[in-house]
Amino acid sequence: MKVLIAEDDNISRCRLEKFLEDMKYEVISCKDGLDAWEVIQSENAPNLLILDWMMPEMSGLEICRRVRQQAREPYTYILLLTSKNEDEDIVTGMEAGADDYITKPFNQNELRVRLSAGRRIVEMNKELLDTRDALRKKVIYDDLTGLHNRYYMSEILENEYSRALRHQTDLSCLLLDIDYFKIINDTFGHAFGDLVLREFSASLKLGARKYDFVFRYGGEEFLVLLPNTSIEGAQSVAEKIRAICESKTYTDGTNSTITTVSVGVASLKHHQPSESKELIAFADKALYRSKAEGRNRVSVYLKDSSMQSADDKVSESKDFRYLKETISSVLEKIRNASVQSLSYMVRTLVASEHRKHNQQVIQYIELVGERFNLPPRVIEAFKNAALIHDNFKVLLDKTLKSKNKGLNTSEKLEIESYPDMMAELTGLFDFFANERSILQHHHENFDGSGYPAGLKGNEIPLGARIFAIVDAMVAMLSERPFRKSLPPEKVIEEFADSAGSQFDPKLVFILFDIIEKQQVFSLPETVFMKAKEKVRKSMVNS
């Protein structure tokens, strides 16, 4: 441990130096108070001081006062060396900030025990500070990623929200979710999942600016606060982060994968939340929209009133809210009635196999939707789209279903025009906007080779990707006039072969997981292992 000696008497100073060095202290020696003060102000200064009371330039008493005014950490223990031994002198020295004193000429044994007591105090203080810092770090940092945690986010959010209101500046919030993270954990294990979380966090900090606050919000969700940033600036930062994450490959030397991120954006000035927590709630709703529209995208919270000025906004009375809820309920009933009416129209045209097909498709959509934790309204839109698809398909062409052989070129071209026809028909119903994109794009292929728009990967709406897989599965398991149903093992093989080309490989992996856990098929475990391994490779390559 370092000890500073400040003593203007050469003989006394030399005796002290020799004595302390024999006790294995690292000694720094000064002959006046000014030199001693400069040493105390330096980096890694000693925390154990022996100061002569009376010295040129600056007294030991003055040094005591200055040290205590600074409230230094770790604690500095001061031992006054003095020839004064009156009670009032001792009181004066202790009030100035000294911890102990020893009179000249000093007794070596007395100095040894007093220094040992001081050393214990300094060391205990250092341990307390280390413990405090470790506890604070544990409280405000996430152990796995090294980012600030949700607890600390609440504190920073309140501070930044209040600051923005006080200075009339903007504050934006990004809420991010790693796409299909559960699949990564299920496929490669939790250790690999932790690696993805750590490296994703590093990418997140790289994409954020140095004055932004980055937090792990929970699980695979992250939050970024952007002080003094408009909605346009927040979108730019979010898009930069999305692009960085999309281009990164995660590997542990054995396994490797890529992943994407969905982002929701909200800002104080653009959305005018009533409190800080509502800013996050807005970003959360925008994040749900990013997920529902296919993931790997940035969405800004949409709110009708966000486009109005503050003067134009009408506060919603209870009567007004009741009217809105009533109208929404009526429209929802009309939506449901429309789907039921379409089903009734085709009921007399088709056999029971059609209704069974509908039921199976709906069942698998519900299973996949629950696995994704999608909002009920999104799952409902997917189910409606499936029913509308099957009913419109029957109404568009009743003859193709009765064919007992493959289709000719003209008939294939007719089928390829179905998605656009279905989109046009749903356009007759303004309230089927959510279902329209699913119907129009469910024949797109993941590699871009599908129709009608040649969309690729995450450009294809999530609902369309889910429906394509579910519809294909039910079709393969069903008898057709021109072919028999496929055995379950062949269905699994077909999906594994088409993952990454026709179908989204991550969704195929989820489907396998559902089939295996729900025991939809009774197949050996090796069949699923082989198929999943093929899908894993397609995930990396796609």
NORVEN-V916584 format. One record per residue. N is the residue number from 0. RES is the residue in one letter. SS is DSSP state (~ for helix, > for strand, _ for the rest). PSI is psi in radians with two decimals (* if undefined). D_FIRST is the distance of its C-alpha to the first C-alpha in Angstrom with 1 decimal. Layout:
n/res/ss/psi/d_first
N/RES/SS/PSI/D_FIRST
N/RES/SS/PSI/D_FIRST
This chain:
n/res/ss/psi/d_first
0/M/_/2.47/0.0
1/K/>/2.48/3.8
2/V/>/2.33/6.6
3/L/>/2.21/10.2
4/I/>/2.19/13.0
5/A/>/1.82/16.5
6/E/_/2.18/19.2
7/D/_/-0.28/22.7
8/D/_/2.07/23.7
9/N/~/-0.78/23.0
10/I/~/-0.84/23.3
11/S/~/-0.72/21.0
12/R/~/-0.75/18.3
13/C/~/-0.69/18.7
14/R/~/-0.76/18.5
15/L/~/-0.77/15.2
16/E/~/-0.85/13.8
17/K/~/-0.75/15.3
18/F/~/-0.77/14.3
19/L/~/-0.64/10.5
20/E/~/-0.64/10.7
21/D/~/-0.48/12.8
22/M/_/0.15/10.3
23/K/_/0.42/8.2
24/Y/_/2.62/5.5
25/E/>/1.97/5.9
26/V/>/2.30/8.6
27/I/>/2.21/10.8
28/S/>/2.38/14.1
29/C/>/2.60/17.1
30/K/_/-0.06/20.5
31/D/_/2.92/21.8
32/G/~/-0.61/21.2
33/L/~/-0.77/22.4
34/D/~/-0.72/20.0
35/A/~/-0.72/17.1
36/W/~/-0.66/18.7
37/E/~/-0.70/18.9
38/V/~/-0.74/15.2
39/I/~/-0.55/14.6
40/Q/~/-0.20/17.4
41/S/_/2.90/16.1
42/E/_/2.49/14.9
43/N/_/0.69/11.2
44/A/_/2.70/10.7
45/P/_/2.60/7.8
46/N/_/0.13/8.4
47/L/>/1.99/8.1
48/L/>/2.38/11.2
49/I/>/1.94/13.3
50/L/>/2.26/16.7
51/D/>/2.45/20.0
52/W/_/-0.94/22.8
53/M/_/2.07/25.3
54/M/_/2.72/24.5
55/P/_/2.75/26.7
56/E/_/-0.88/26.9
57/M/_/2.27/24.9
58/S/_/2.81/24.1
59/G/~/-0.56/21.0
60/L/~/-0.74/23.3
61/E/~/-0.67/24.1
62/I/~/-0.73/20.5
63/C/~/-0.85/20.0
64/R/~/-0.77/23.2
65/R/~/-0.70/22.3
66/V/~/-0.76/18.9
67/R/~/-0.53/20.8
68/Q/~/-0.55/23.7
69/Q/~/-0.31/21.6
70/A/_/0.98/20.4
71/R/_/2.61/17.2
72/E/_/2.35/15.7
73/P/_/3.00/13.2
74/Y/_/2.46/13.5
75/T/_/2.09/12.3
76/Y/>/2.24/12.2
77/I/>/2.21/14.2
78/L/>/2.04/15.1
79/L/>/2.33/18.4
80/L/>/2.05/19.4
81/T/>/2.70/23.2
82/S/_/-0.15/26.4
83/K/_/2.28/28.0
84/N/_/0.26/28.6
85/E/_/2.64/31.4
86/D/~/-0.75/31.2
87/E/~/-0.53/32.0
88/D/~/-0.72/29.3
89/I/~/-0.75/26.7
90/V/~/-0.74/28.2
91/T/~/-0.78/28.1
92/G/~/-0.73/24.4
93/M/~/-0.64/23.6
94/E/~/-0.49/26.0
95/A/~/-0.31/24.4
96/G/_/0.02/21.2
97/A/_/2.56/19.2
98/D/_/-0.50/17.8
99/D/>/3.03/18.3
100/Y/>/2.81/19.5
101/I/>/2.42/20.1
102/T/>/2.65/23.1
103/K/_/2.62/23.7
104/P/_/2.39/24.1
105/F/_/2.57/21.0
106/N/_/2.22/21.3
107/Q/~/-0.72/18.4
108/N/~/-0.71/18.8
109/E/~/-0.76/18.9
110/L/~/-0.68/15.8
111/R/~/-0.83/14.0
112/V/~/-0.61/15.3
113/R/~/-0.69/14.9
114/L/~/-0.67/11.1
115/S/~/-0.70/11.0
116/A/~/-0.75/13.3
117/G/~/-0.70/11.2
118/R/~/-0.73/8.2
119/R/~/-0.73/11.0
120/I/~/-0.78/12.5
121/V/~/-0.76/9.8
122/E/~/-0.70/9.5
123/M/~/-0.67/13.3
124/N/~/-0.71/13.9
125/K/~/-0.71/12.3
126/E/~/-0.72/14.5
127/L/~/-0.74/17.4
128/L/~/-0.73/17.1
129/D/~/-0.73/17.1
130/T/~/-0.76/20.1
131/R/~/-0.79/21.8
132/D/~/-0.68/21.6
133/A/~/-0.72/22.8
134/L/~/-0.74/25.6
135/R/~/-0.72/26.6
136/K/~/-0.69/26.8
137/K/~/-0.59/28.9
138/V/~/-0.67/31.1
139/I/~/-0.17/31.8
140/Y/>/2.60/31.7
141/D/_/2.19/34.0
142/D/_/-0.70/32.3
143/L/_/-0.83/34.9
144/T/_/-0.33/35.5
145/G/_/0.00/32.3
146/L/_/2.82/34.6
147/H/>/2.60/34.5
148/N/_/-3.10/36.6
149/R/~/-0.60/39.6
150/Y/~/-0.83/37.9
151/Y/~/-0.53/36.0
152/M/~/-0.71/39.2
153/S/~/-0.71/41.0
154/E/~/-0.83/38.5
155/I/~/-0.70/38.6
156/L/~/-0.81/42.4
157/E/~/-0.75/43.0
158/N/~/-0.84/40.9
159/E/~/-0.61/42.6
160/Y/~/-0.79/46.0
161/S/~/-0.72/45.7
162/R/~/-0.75/44.4
163/A/~/-0.72/47.4
164/L/~/-0.72/49.9
165/R/~/-0.75/48.4
166/H/~/0.06/48.5
167/Q/_/0.75/51.6
168/T/_/3.06/50.0
169/D/_/2.80/50.4
170/L/>/2.18/48.2
171/S/>/2.75/49.1
172/C/>/2.31/48.2
173/L/>/2.26/48.4
174/L/>/2.16/48.7
175/L/>/2.55/48.6
176/D/>/2.21/49.6
177/I/>/2.18/49.4
178/D/_/2.34/53.0
179/Y/_/0.63/54.0
180/F/~/-0.60/50.5
181/K/~/-0.61/51.9
182/I/~/-0.68/53.9
183/I/~/-0.80/50.9
184/N/~/-0.79/49.3
185/D/~/-0.58/52.6
186/T/~/-0.84/53.2
187/F/~/-0.15/49.9
188/G/_/2.83/47.9
189/H/~/-0.51/45.0
190/A/~/-0.75/42.3
191/F/~/-0.64/44.2
192/G/~/-0.69/44.7
193/D/~/-0.68/41.0
194/L/~/-0.75/40.6
195/V/~/-0.75/43.3
196/L/~/-0.73/41.6
197/R/~/-0.83/38.3
198/E/~/-0.57/40.1
199/F/~/-0.71/42.4
200/S/~/-0.70/39.5
201/A/~/-0.71/38.2
202/S/~/-0.64/41.8
203/L/~/-0.77/42.0
204/K/~/-0.59/38.9
205/L/~/-0.66/40.4
206/G/~/-0.48/43.7
207/A/_/2.88/42.3
208/R/_/2.86/41.2
209/K/_/-0.41/37.7
210/Y/_/0.11/38.5
211/D/_/2.75/40.2
212/F/>/2.20/38.7
213/V/>/2.25/39.1
214/F/>/2.61/39.1
215/R/>/2.04/40.0
216/Y/>/-0.46/42.8
217/G/>/2.33/43.5
218/G/_/-2.14/44.7
219/E/_/0.35/45.9
220/E/>/2.45/46.2
221/F/>/2.70/44.0
222/L/>/2.41/44.1
223/V/>/2.22/43.5
224/L/>/2.29/43.6
225/L/>/1.67/44.7
226/P/>/2.57/44.3
227/N/_/0.73/47.0
228/T/_/2.24/48.9
229/S/_/3.03/52.7
230/I/~/-0.63/54.5
231/E/~/-0.74/55.5
232/G/~/-0.67/51.9
233/A/~/-0.71/50.8
234/Q/~/-0.70/53.5
235/S/~/-0.78/52.4
236/V/~/-0.75/48.8
237/A/~/-0.73/50.2
238/E/~/-0.65/52.5
239/K/~/-0.79/49.8
240/I/~/-0.78/47.7
241/R/~/-0.75/50.8
242/A/~/-0.70/51.6
243/I/~/-0.79/48.1
244/C/~/-0.64/48.2
245/E/~/-0.55/51.8
246/S/_/-0.06/51.0
247/K/_/2.45/48.1
248/T/>/2.30/48.4
249/Y/>/2.27/46.1
250/T/>/2.57/45.7
251/D/_/0.26/43.6
252/G/_/-0.47/45.3
253/T/_/-0.88/48.0
254/N/_/2.68/49.2
255/S/>/2.63/49.6
256/T/>/2.94/51.1
257/I/>/2.80/51.4
258/T/_/2.95/51.4
259/T/_/3.08/52.2
260/V/>/2.45/51.2
261/S/>/2.46/53.4
262/V/>/2.40/52.3
263/G/>/2.43/53.5
264/V/>/2.40/53.1
265/A/>/2.70/53.6
266/S/>/2.75/52.8
267/L/~/-0.91/52.8
268/K/~/-0.63/55.5
269/H/~/-0.69/57.7
270/H/~/-0.30/57.8
271/Q/_/1.07/57.0
272/P/_/2.66/55.4
273/S/_/-0.33/55.7
274/E/_/2.95/52.0
275/S/~/-0.69/48.9
276/K/~/-0.50/49.6
277/E/~/-0.49/53.1
278/L/~/-0.75/51.6
279/I/~/-0.67/50.1
280/A/~/-0.69/53.4
281/F/~/-0.78/55.3
282/A/~/-0.61/53.0
283/D/~/-0.71/53.4
284/K/~/-0.65/57.2
285/A/~/-0.63/57.1
286/L/~/-0.73/55.0
287/Y/~/-0.65/57.8
288/R/~/-0.70/60.3
289/S/~/-0.72/58.4
290/K/~/-0.79/58.5
291/A/~/-0.50/62.1
292/E/_/0.11/63.2
293/G/_/-0.03/61.8
294/R/_/3.09/58.0
295/N/_/0.86/56.0
296/R/_/2.89/56.9
297/V/>/2.23/55.8
298/S/>/2.41/57.8
299/V/>/2.45/57.7
300/Y/_/2.27/58.6
301/L/_/2.21/62.3
302/K/_/2.13/63.5
303/D/~/-0.72/67.0
304/S/~/-0.19/65.9
305/S/~/-0.31/63.1
306/M/~/-0.07/65.8
307/Q/_/2.74/67.2
308/S/_/2.87/66.2
309/A/_/-0.60/64.9
310/D/_/-0.49/68.2
311/D/_/-0.28/70.2
312/K/_/2.37/68.3
313/V/_/2.18/70.2
314/S/_/2.35/68.5
315/E/_/2.01/69.6
316/S/_/2.97/71.5
317/K/~/-0.69/72.1
318/D/~/-0.71/75.6
319/F/~/-0.76/74.4
320/R/~/-0.69/71.8
321/Y/~/-0.72/74.5
322/L/~/-0.77/76.9
323/K/~/-0.79/74.3
324/E/~/-0.67/73.6
325/T/~/-0.80/77.3
326/I/~/-0.75/78.0
327/S/~/-0.71/75.1
328/S/~/-0.73/76.5
329/V/~/-0.80/80.0
330/L/~/-0.66/78.8
331/E/~/-0.68/76.9
332/K/~/-0.66/80.1
333/I/~/-0.73/82.0
334/R/~/-0.89/79.5
335/N/~/-0.71/79.9
336/A/~/-0.62/83.7
337/S/~/-0.78/83.9
338/V/~/-0.75/82.1
339/Q/~/-0.64/84.3
340/S/~/-0.73/87.4
341/L/~/-0.73/86.6
342/S/~/-0.69/86.2
343/Y/~/-0.65/89.5
344/M/~/-0.66/91.2
345/V/~/-0.14/90.3
346/R/~/-0.66/90.7
347/T/_/-0.17/94.4
348/L/_/-0.28/93.9
349/V/_/2.86/91.5
350/A/_/3.12/91.3
351/S/~/-0.38/88.9
352/E/~/-0.59/86.7
353/H/~/-0.80/85.7
354/R/~/-0.64/84.5
355/K/~/-0.73/82.6
356/H/~/-0.83/81.0
357/N/~/-0.84/79.9
358/Q/~/-0.71/78.5
359/Q/~/-0.74/76.5
360/V/~/-0.81/75.0
361/I/~/-0.73/74.0
362/Q/~/-0.81/72.4
363/Y/~/-0.61/70.2
364/I/~/-0.74/69.3
365/E/~/-0.74/68.1
366/L/~/-0.81/66.0
367/V/~/-0.74/64.4
368/G/~/-0.73/63.9
369/E/~/-0.68/62.2
370/R/~/-0.58/59.9
371/F/_/-0.09/58.9
372/N/_/0.69/58.4
373/L/_/2.61/60.9
374/P/_/2.60/62.2
375/P/~/-0.66/65.6
376/R/~/-0.57/67.4
377/V/~/-0.77/66.3
378/I/~/-0.69/67.4
379/E/~/-0.69/70.7
380/A/~/-0.71/71.2
381/F/~/-0.75/70.8
382/K/~/-0.74/73.3
383/N/~/-0.76/75.8
384/A/~/-0.70/75.5
385/A/~/-0.77/76.2
386/L/~/-0.77/79.3
387/I/~/-0.74/80.6
388/H/~/-0.91/80.1
389/D/~/-0.68/82.2
390/N/~/-0.78/84.9
391/F/~/-0.65/85.2
392/K/~/-0.71/85.4
393/V/~/-0.77/88.3
394/L/~/-0.57/90.1
395/L/~/-0.68/89.6
396/D/_/1.85/91.2
397/K/_/-0.27/92.9
398/T/_/-0.58/94.5
399/L/~/-0.53/91.5
400/K/~/-0.43/90.5
401/S/~/-0.04/93.9
402/K/_/2.44/93.7
403/N/_/0.31/93.8
404/K/_/3.08/92.5
405/G/_/2.97/89.9
406/L/_/2.55/90.0
407/N/_/3.10/91.7
408/T/~/-0.76/90.2
409/S/~/-0.74/91.8
410/E/~/-0.64/90.5
411/K/~/-0.74/87.0
412/L/~/-0.64/87.1
413/E/~/-0.74/88.3
414/I/~/-0.68/85.4
415/E/~/-0.31/82.9
416/S/_/-0.14/84.2
417/Y/~/-0.80/83.5
418/P/~/-0.77/80.0
419/D/~/-0.66/81.3
420/M/~/-0.76/84.3
421/M/~/-0.73/82.1
422/A/~/-0.67/79.9
423/E/~/-0.70/83.1
424/L/~/-0.73/84.4
425/T/~/-0.40/81.3
426/G/_/-0.37/81.5
427/L/_/-0.37/84.5
428/F/_/1.82/82.1
429/D/~/-0.46/79.6
430/F/~/0.15/77.4
431/F/~/0.52/76.8
432/A/~/-0.69/74.4
433/N/~/-0.66/71.6
434/E/~/-0.45/73.8
435/R/~/-0.76/75.5
436/S/~/-0.56/72.6
437/I/~/-0.80/72.4
438/L/~/-0.62/76.1
439/Q/~/-0.50/76.1
440/H/~/0.23/73.3
441/H/_/-0.11/73.4
442/H/_/0.15/75.1
443/E/_/2.53/72.4
444/N/_/2.61/70.6
445/F/_/-0.51/66.8
446/D/_/0.07/67.3
447/G/_/0.07/69.5
448/S/_/0.06/72.8
449/G/_/-2.85/74.2
450/Y/_/2.81/76.4
451/P/_/-0.27/77.4
452/A/_/-0.08/74.5
453/G/_/0.55/72.7
454/L/_/2.71/69.4
455/K/_/2.49/66.4
456/G/~/-2.28/63.4
457/N/~/-0.05/61.8
458/E/~/-0.47/64.5
459/I/_/2.23/66.7
460/P/_/2.49/66.4
461/L/~/-0.75/64.6
462/G/~/-0.68/67.6
463/A/~/-0.67/69.8
464/R/~/-0.73/67.5
465/I/~/-0.82/67.5
466/F/~/-0.69/71.2
467/A/~/-0.75/72.0
468/I/~/-0.83/70.2
469/V/~/-0.77/71.7
470/D/~/-0.71/75.2
471/A/~/-0.68/75.1
472/M/~/-0.83/74.0
473/V/~/-0.66/76.8
474/A/~/-0.76/79.3
475/M/~/-0.52/78.5
476/L/~/-0.10/79.0
477/S/_/2.59/82.3
478/E/_/2.40/85.8
479/R/>/2.70/87.4
480/P/_/-0.55/91.1
481/F/_/0.06/90.2
482/R/>/2.76/87.4
483/K/_/2.87/86.1
484/S/_/2.64/82.8
485/L/_/2.54/79.9
486/P/_/2.66/78.4
487/P/~/-0.74/74.8
488/E/~/-0.64/73.3
489/K/~/-0.61/75.0
490/V/~/-0.80/73.7
491/I/~/-0.75/70.1
492/E/~/-0.74/70.8
493/E/~/-0.77/72.4
494/F/~/-0.75/69.4
495/A/~/-0.71/66.9
496/D/~/-0.53/69.1
497/S/~/-0.06/69.3
498/A/>/2.25/65.7
499/G/_/-0.36/64.4
500/S/_/-1.16/67.9
501/Q/_/-0.70/70.1
502/F/>/2.70/67.5
503/D/_/2.05/63.9
504/P/~/-0.57/62.0
505/K/~/-0.64/59.5
506/L/~/-0.62/62.3
507/V/~/-0.74/64.0
508/F/~/-0.74/60.9
509/I/~/-0.75/60.9
510/L/~/-0.77/64.7
511/F/~/-0.74/64.1
512/D/~/-0.77/61.4
513/I/~/-0.81/63.8
514/I/~/-0.74/66.7
515/E/~/-0.81/64.7
516/K/~/-0.64/63.1
517/Q/_/-0.07/66.2
518/Q/_/0.78/68.3
519/V/_/-0.73/70.8
520/F/_/2.56/71.8
521/S/_/1.62/71.8
522/L/_/2.68/70.4
523/P/_/2.59/68.3
524/E/~/-0.54/64.6
525/T/~/-0.52/64.8
526/V/~/-0.80/67.0
527/F/~/-0.69/64.3
528/M/~/-0.79/61.5
529/K/~/-0.75/63.6
530/A/~/-0.73/64.5
531/K/~/-0.63/60.9
532/E/~/-0.69/59.7
533/K/~/-0.67/62.3
534/V/~/-0.67/61.3
535/R/~/-0.78/57.6
536/K/~/-0.66/58.7
537/S/~/-0.51/60.8
538/M/~/-0.76/57.9
539/V/~/-0.68/55.9
540/N/~/-0.40/58.9
541/S/_/*/60.3
